[in-house]
Structures are given as structure tokens and as C-alpha cells.
């Protein structure tokens, strides 16, 4: 017996919500970064669930794309974080507010 | 009669325009000699072409026309730039170019010392262009261009000395009062388009001829006629729109002579005469024209009695004489009106030029009470102005006698009321003109010299030439030449009307209008009566002369006593019957107050400005609040994104369920 689609979607939603929540309440950039990854993977889960459900490969392909983007993002993002830490000596986003008017 | 093509016609208006353009664009740096040469050559060339055409134009042949360009094409309705020359336009053409050219020559002498010389000459040429467009138009719209154009030129020239407040105000007044008249004219054109689907003279008149005469009822032709008369009353300074003309005397004197005596102000008469077919089919409108003309003639003449400014006397005299012309048109004697228009152009142009010569000679003074004895100083001006005075007073055989007598005779044929008013006007005209002569040239003492020494001369704001001088002097020949030529015309100009030749010449134009051949006109009826009436009008002119002689030469202290005796009536006349004040209370003040309270404070400030300011304020306040969203706090941004996403999802879920 297959696991119903709704279970996957529910888990995907919970993961995504966790990511959003973490993004909103955490101050450390690294944690925020991890929250973003969590959201991406929540979405990925829904993609593969739909792909399995509808027997369509495009969902799986999308996941690979998201992974590639996420990897690239991680590379660039971590580089930025290191650069920020070197200049500001903090990873608290509330103190990284030079663009504020 | 089908018109024949005349390839020269377009040159007549275009030549002065070229002169105006050259002087206007390049005159600032040019020498006065070059400016004069350009202005005179182009204006003179127009006169020469006009003469050339006149020589080849015989009354038997068909009218000339020249299509210059297409203009408006809208379905079956079309208006083109077309020029047209028939007997009526030919008379106007010769008057405008001839008198205009003489006044151009005169202006060279009169305006030579003025800083705006090039500007003046350019405006004069521009005026000639518009005036010639007006008289040569083949349809009402081209005529209207000229009509508006001469108004513009008039405005520019009245306010020529624009640094002087009164001149600028007079220019504006002329323009605004004319606008009321032009409004009537324009509506008449719209009515014509609606009912005749054309503005071409020939087309309109052909259709009108087929319409029944509106004797009992008041119909569309009466409306058109009355509206045309509104336009004519504005341009030709008739009651109730005459008030701008006396103020227009703020302009340089050659302008008064050219525009406000000889040519532009007669445009209304020309327009009414041109529309004679319409007026003939609308007797009510005709009667209104006659009544307005008669009233204006009488009314303006009485004001002229008490004026002391030499140009103001002539201005009211012009209004009065224009009234004669409208009276003539109103009783159906269109050719008599045009005849008087022509002779009036001669003698009134001459009067103004001579007055200008006087003003020039006495150093800018215009008050006749400070003149006197000038015949000893400026004999030529005296002689020529004397001839013009004899002409306007209607003393035979001068030009004014012939035309005025013709009008009075035809007016008598219509109603003795018109005739009587005309004769009274003739008497008053003769009186105030000889009064002017006696006050200016009569006596042995020049009253201005002492007054000027007392004032420390040059302090008068009038035609001030800057060179204050105690002794009056005769004007240079460049100014006297035109005076002499016009004096000659004022003497012999009337003879073209001898034996009704003038009327016969114009007959082809008005034949459709009057419907009666000139032979059967009342002239042939009773020559005894005609001579009797002629005798009456000549004797009242003589009486006016005698009275003026009595009051202003024999017993100079009498006028003051009479004035004192008349009391309030005299004050009313001196103050021009308080018409300007009346208009100020009735129209100007309510308009200004209404504009201030309702339009300015109410609509402009209360609605338009308020809407703009309030919406700007609202945007600013809203932005002031929304500004706080831009906190710089990363997590609050993220919160907004999440909230937005939540809203979008909620919306989609909500709508998706439905």
C-alpha cells in the first residue's frame, strides 16, 4: 500500500514552515542560511512527491535544478558570510544594516 | 458673371507681408533709411499693383479671382485661400493701398526719432497685409483672418508705446471690446455653414437670393444679419461697442489716421455692404443697422463738442461719420455708404495727419486750449486741415458734401427721422470741426508757449518727441506731402460721385441686393426736393461754422458761460455721458469681482489648486506612514515577504475552492 500524497505534502509544508520560522526568528546568518536550505528541501519533497504521484519525470528534473541552484547559492552565500564576518566581526543580521536609510 | 483669373491678385497682400517680415526680423540692426526704403517700397508696390489692376479693370468686365491655396476640406464643405476683386473690393483696395501708402510716407517723418522705428514700420506693413486680405477675401473665413489680423495690428499699434500704462490699457481695451464683436461675427459664420454649407460669398449670396425676404417673421437671415452687425459694431466702433476707439488715440497719430480713421474701422461698413444680399433679405436687421448708425452718428457728435484733446475730437468725429455709413447701409444705400467711406478716408485721414503735424509742431501737446494762432506758424498744415474741415462739414464742392448729401437724400427716402438726425449730426459736426480749427489755428496768440514755460516743457505724456521747444514749427515736407495729396483728394474726391457715377460703378455688386436698377432709384423722382434737402444740409453746415466762429473767435468768453449755464448736462457731455463709467459698473466690475471671488478664489484656488495640493498632501502623508516599512531589518523584510506569500496563497486557496 502506497503512502498517500497528502502525507508527503504535509511533511513538505511542515519543513517549509520550519524554514520560514527559522528565517524569521533567528539572528545568526548561518542559521538563516540553513533555514533557507530547509525551505528549499521542503519544496523539493513536494516536487518528488508529485512526480511519483503523477508518474511525471519533470518533477524529478526540477529537484535537480533546485539542488544545483542551492549549491551555487551556498557557495556564493558562504563566501559573502565570510566576507561579512571579516569586515563586521559579527554574524548578527540586525547589525548588518548599512543599507538602511 | 463668372470671375476671371487674375494672376497678380495675390501679390497685393503678400508684398506688405514681406515688408513686415523683413523689417520685423532684420530691422533692429538696420539703418532708418533702409527700414524706410523697405516699408515704402513694399507698400508702394502693393499700391502700384492695385493701380495696375484698377486700370485694367472695367466695370463691364467680370470680377477677378485668384485661388492661392486649398485650405479646409471636409466632406462637401470646403474653404480655400482665394482672393476676389469686384467693384466694391476695388474701391476698398485703392483706398487702403493709396491712403495707406501716403500714411507710410508721413510716418517716416513723424516716427523718425522714435526708438521703435523699425517696429512701427513693420507693424504698419503687417496691418496693410491683413487689411488687404480682408478686402480681397473671396469667402467669409479668409475675410475673418484679415478681420482678426487688423485687430491684432491695431492692438500692437495702439499699445506701441507700451511702457506707458494708458497706451497698454487702451490696446487691451480695443482688443477685448473687438472680441465681443468678433464673437458675433463668428457665430454668424457658424450659422452660414449650418444653413448654406459654404462661406464663399458667391455661393452664400446665390442661396440667400433664393430665400424669401423675412419681412414679417424673424428668421435665420435676420439672425445672421444681426450677428454680422454685432461684429461690424465692434470693428467699426458703433453703439454699444464704440468705447475703444477714443481710447485708441493713445497710439501714434499716423496709426490713428490709418487704422482708426481711414481703413480698419471702415471694415465693418465694408462687411455689411459685402453682405448686402443677406441684409436685403432681412429688413429687421437692416432697420437695426440704420438705427444703430443714426444713434451713433448723433451721440458721438454731441460728445465731440466738448472734447479738448485734438485727437479725441477727431476720434468721436470718426465714430459719428461711421454712424453715417451704417445709416446709409441700413436704408439700403450701400453705394452711398461706400462712397462716404472713401471720401471719409481722404478727409479724416488728412485731419488726423494734420493733427499729427500740429502735435509734432508744438512738441507733443494735444490739448487744444494750449494751442491757438498756429496758422501763423504752420500755414501748410492750416491750409490742408482747413480743406479737410470744409470737406467733413459738408461744404460744397468738397468731397464730404457729395457723399454726405447722398446719404441724407437716401435716408430721407427711407424715413424723415433718419434724415433729421443726420442733418442735426451734420450741424454738430460742422460746429465741433470749426471749433477745433478756431481753437487750434485761430486767434493771434499761441497759448502753448507760456504754458510750456510754466510747466517746464516735455512733461506731457502725449505724443512726446522729447525735443521740447517753445516755438511751434511747420513739419518737414515728408509729412506735408501726404497732407497736400490728401487735401487734393478731399477737394476732388467727391466728383467721382457726380451724376451717380459711383453708384453706377458699384451697381453690379449691389444689383442682386437692391433688386432695383440705380436708374429707378428715387434720384430721378424729384430733383426739386433733392436740391431743397441739399440746401438744408449745406445751410446747417454753414450755421455750425457760424456758431463756432461766434463762440470761439468773436466772443471767446461765451463758451464758458454757456457751459456754466448748462451745468449738469455740460458735465455729462464732457465726461462722455459717463458711458465708460457705466460700462465699468455694469460689466467690468461684476466681471472682475466675479472672476476674483468665484473663478479665482472659488474655482481656481478652491477646486483646481485644492485638488492638486490635497492629492499631493495625501500621497505625502501615506508615504510618510509607509516609509516605516523600510526598516532595514532583514527579518522584518522576510516577514513581509512571508505575509505577502501567505496572502497570495490564501487568496488562491479561497478562489480555488470556489
Interface residues (C-beta under 8 A of the other chain):
Chain A: X20 X23 X24 X25 X27 X32 X93 X94 X96 X97 X99 X100 X101
Chain B: X630 X631 X632 X633 X634 X635 X638 X639 X642
